[in-house]
């Protein structure tokens, strides 16, 4: 009898251990089932928590990674949906409204409602609206082409000092017209790098236009500097600056800091700058203080 009891104790202990282990496994599976049900219902804020040395830890880790990825994708989708809504609103305002206005001027000319002197003025206004509408549509298609991945880079060796100087000089007549003081600090020597010249020109054009027209600045400067690995192109203005609550969204497509001045811009220029700089492997930084001005800095890796 003694030996039977001696044999029974280990068997009983083993049975208790197995039953406890089964209880823990069932508990973990129930927790896992609950987690998956919450994820299925759209709650991506939950995470599975388990000891690192647990046999289920790898499963929990993979599930947490899937949840994290789905949460990131969902945030991106929601952001794109919001941008698409803004785009539809913008299309209604920035295309429909100018077209209606343009037709109004042309109909007035066609029906002879205006005299000869007024006809010339109406024609100029209609032509100006047509050019602005064309510019908006071109910007919209540029952005859609970039976002869809259809834009193909055409990189070539070039003298970035000469290209930067040429682009800035093309803006001088507009800066003079707007009574904006300007300075250019661009080295006289040649710095040869490989880049997409058209993309670089569009980036600088949009940054200069943003400073000259939308920031209401009185002074603007462009500076090209270099170190061993990087080239930096800085466009600095003393304009109205970017409000603190707008800094995170200023590069979003169709975002306009002041909706009351929505007719002054499309909200696409800086979004194109962001997409193009990323496409060209350039980094874009900016600092701004409301009421004092903004600096955009484009960083370009030197050609090895």
N, C-alpha and C positions, 0 to 999 in steps of 0.2 A: 504493500500500500504506500509505503514511504517513497518508493521509486516512481510509482505512478504519479503521486503528487509532485515529485521533483520534475517529472517530465511535463506535467500539465502546466506548471507555472510559466516556463518559457513559451509554450504554445499559447497560453492565455495572454501573455505580454505581447506576443507577435500579433495575435488577433486584435488586441486593443490598438496597437500601432497601425495595423492595416486599416482598421475602422476609422481611426483619427485622420490618417492620410487620405482616405476616401472622402471624409468630411471636408478636409481642406481643399481637395481637388474640386469637389462639388461646389464649395463656396466660391472658389476662383472662377469656375465656369459660369456660375450665376452672375458674378460681378462682370465677367467678360460679356455675357449675354446682355446684361443691362446696359453696358457701355455701348455695344453695337446697336442696340435699339435706339438709344439716345442719339447716336450719330446718324442712324437711318432717318430719324425724325428731323434732322437738320441742326442739332446741337453740336457744333464743332468746338465748343469751348471746354469740353470735358477731356480728361486724359486718364489713361489707365495707370494706376500706381501699384508697384509690386517690388519686392526686394530684388536687388541686382543678381543674387546668386540663386534665385528661384528657377525651377525648370521651365516655368512659363514666361520668364522674363523676356526672352527673345521674341515670343509671340506678341507680348504687350508692346515691346519696342517697335516692332513692325507696324502694329495697329496705330500706335501714336504717331508714327511717321506719316502714315496714310491720312490720318485725321488732320495733321498739321499741313500737309500738302493740299488737302481738300479745302481747308480753311483759307489758305493763301489764294488758291484758285477762285474760291467764292468771293473773296474780297476784291480780287482783280476783275471778276465778272461784274460785280456790283458797281465797281468804279467805271468800267466800260459802258455799262447800261446807263449810268448817270450821264456820262459824256455823250452817249448817243442821243439821249433825251435833249441834252443841251444843243446838240448838233441839229436836231430836227427843229427846235425852237429858233436856232440861229438861221437855218435855211429859210424858215418862214419870214424872219425879219430882214435878214441880210440879202436875200435874193428876191423874195416876193415883193417886198416894199419898194426897193429900187426899180424893179421892173415896172411896177404900177406907176411910179413917179415918172420913169422914162417914157412910158406910153402916153402919160398925160401931157408931157411937153411936146412930143412928136404929133399927137392928135391936134393940139392947139395950133401947131405950125401947119399941119395938113389941112385943117378946116378953115384956115385964114382968120382965126380968132384974134391973132396978134398982128400988129403992123410990121413994116419992114425992119424998123430999128429993133423992135422987141423980138422979131423972128431970129435975128442974129444972136441975141443974148440967149434965147431959149435953146437955140441949136448948140451953143457952147456948153450950157448947163447939161443938156441931154448927152452930149459927147463925153463930158466929164463923168457923169453917172455911169455911162457905158464902160468907160475905162476902169472905174472903180469896181464895177461888177465883174469885169473880166479878171482883174487882179484877185478878187476874192475867190472866184471859181478856180483860178490857177493855183492859189495857195491851198485850197481844199483838196484838189487832186494831188498836189505834191505831198500833202500830209497822208492821204489815204494810200498813196504809192509807197511811202516810207513805212507806214504801219503794217502794210500787207507783205513787206519784204521784197517787193518787185523792183525797188530802186537798185540799180547796179552801179557800183563804184567804178570810176574810170581814173585810176591813180596814174600819176606821171611825175617825173622829176621837175621841179620848178624852183625859182628863186622866191621864197616866201616874202622877203623884204619888198621886192618889186611888186608882187601880187597885192600885198597889203596896201602899199602906197597907191597903186592904181585904183583899187576899190574905194579907198578913202577919198581920193581926189574926185572921183565921180560924184561924191556927195557934197563937195564944196559949194557948188551953185545953190543947192537947197539950203545948206547951212547959212550962207550969206543972205539968202532970201528971208530966212527966219530970224535973222540977226543973232545967230548963235556964234560965240567965239569958239575957235577950234585950234587945237595943237596936235601935232603928230610927232611922236618920238620913235622913229624907225631907223635902224642902222643903215648906213650907206653901203656897207659891204654886202656881198652876196651870201645868202644862207640857203643852200640847196637841200630840199627835202622832197619826199615823195608823198603826194596827196591828191585828192580829187579837187581840182581847182574850182570847178563849178559849184561843188558842195561848199567849199570854203567861202566862196563869194556870196552864196546865199545866206550862210551863217552870219558873216559880217554885215551884209546888207540889212538883215532883219534886226541885228543888235543895234546898228547905227540908227535905223528907222525908229526903233523902240525908244532910243534915247532922245532923238531929235524931235520926233512928232508926238509921242505919247507921254514922255516924262516931263514935257514942258520945261526943258532945261535952257539955261543961258550960256553954259559952257560945256564943251565936250572934248575929250582927248582920247587918242589911241596910242598905245605904247606896245612895242614889240621888244621883248627881252629874251635872253637865253642863259642856260647853264649847260653843264656837261651832257645832260640827258634830255632836257625839256626846252621847248619854246613856249613862251607865254604871250598871248595877245590880250591886252586889257583895254576895254572900252569903259571910260569913266565919265559920268555926267553929274551935274549939280541940280538935277530936277526934283520932282516931288517925292521920289523914293517909293518904296514898297511898304505898305502897312504890315505890321507884324502878323496879323491874322491872314494875310494873303501870301506870305512867303513860301509856304509849302505847296501852294496850288498855282503859283505864277507861271509855271511851265506846262500846266495842263492845257490841252486843246480847248478852245472856245472860252477859256476863263478870262474874264475881264474884271480888273480891280474895281473900276467904277462903272456899274451898269448904266448910270445916268448919262455916261458919255459913250454908250455902246456903239453909236454910229460913227465914232472916230477910229475904230479898229475892228478887225475880224476876230481877234482872240486866237489866231492861228500862228502868228509870227514866231513867238517864243517856243511853241510846241514843235514847230518845224526845226528850229535851232536845236532843241533837245534831241529830236530823232536823228537829225543829220550828224550831230557831234558824236552820238553813240554809234551810229553806223560807221563813222570814220575813225573810231577808236580814239576820239578826243574826249577829254574830261572838261566839264563846264562848271564853274563855280561862280557864285555871286554873293555880294554883300550889299546891304542897303540900309539906310536910315531914313525914316519918313521925314520929309521936309528938307533933307540935306543931299540926297542923291543916291546913285547906284553904280556899282562897278561889276561888270561881267568879265571873267577871266577864262579864256580858252587855253587849255594846256594841250600841247601837241608833242608826241614822242618824236625825237630826232631819228632820222633814217640811219640805221646801223652802217 
